[in-house]
């Protein structure tokens, strides 16, 4: 018998690797290599971070787990900085741990590399520290009163040597010289705003920064003259979560919202030119990055998705999805092996996915399960609006058979509180239009009775599928045609069965 003590615990069933994890709500960072075009994307997933190649979105490496969850990521030309709990870990060449900074008493909430030799961190007690990276010592420490100036974001303005711009929840900003420890100027102090500043970004023009507020307002402000140049307002409810400027000589600005939408603004004409609705569904945009010299926009969000958008549409203004890496946005509920290396997975997000246990780039998404178009014609769906018809149907169980997958559908899935099942083709990665529904459930006898599928299975020959219902009925259908081929004796309760 195996002992349960930590010293004698068996490693027989120790974890090997995690599948389907791409990113979380922590903003990703784009690490640019000046000497070659092999750029990297760094994303946080719990206690580890992943490094992706930008040109393929393939996983380059996975870091060792940290003691606590990662809150912030940062990088400069040489190093990668990771804030986990009250510690800051510094990595050289992405994966070699170089130093650890442990002076903070609370969790580190903000992190900004300041050149190649210094690092700026802010913890939950609103204390700012400037670190000397080489000696791992604190060069400067500043404490701010949260009632008067609660720091929400920070920025190093371009060409402003030794200058640091701080933004607060009170709607004001301060410009500091961190070398002489002096407050140089305070912005918006004469006209304080009730809206807090949520994000800042350096524009492509010197002295001009973009400021995002929690009411959806974006302000382009000139720091040298303390003057607001132009103001934009998003119609979406919620704060501005991220701002990015296009870096290929086209005057465009992208802004992200807490509702998952992306807005593209023309800075010459000062108006909105395009939108990306539900770029990240049911979550906020964590970060936006334009790739230097290319018409590519990178975004990540809390829906476990990392996406690249390319601006190559005929109008020259809108974008389309170019490349993505994503996993389940909600918890999976069923997992099945398709073969020795591929896993089928489905869950509450209504998506059916495959994950390759060895090569992540071979993972696929079959799509999202929404109601069929012909279901809108039925009486029970007459009062449903378009939004309800597009809602995902969670998958609670699925079965697969590979013997006939080259000829017709080989996967069948049942949905939560639904009597109609869905069939999927593994080769084409598409959903079938077969109904798999007995005509008895369309009669008046079952008009006021809630009937839903509870279990399913596919025969070893791959020709038939069997579906059990909450009423006790068990029906058999042909996988190729979707026609009903027989019923078994009515059971008192059907919850599971299988073919031998």
Helices and strands as residue ranges (DSSP letters): E 29-31, E 40-45, E 48-53, E 59-62, E 70-75, E 79-84, E 87-92, E 96-101, E 108-114, E 118-123, E 127-132, E 137-143, E 151-155, E 163-168, E 173-177, E 182-187, E 197-202, E 208-213, E 217-222, E 227-233, E 240-245, E 252-257, E 262-266, E 271-276, E 285-290, E 296-301, E 305-310, E 320-326, E 332-337, E 342-347, E 351-356, G 360-362, E 364-368, G 373-377, G 379-381, H 386-389, E 395-400, E 411-415, E 422-425, E 430-431, G 439-442, G 444-446, E 453-458, E 464-469, E 474-478, E 484-488
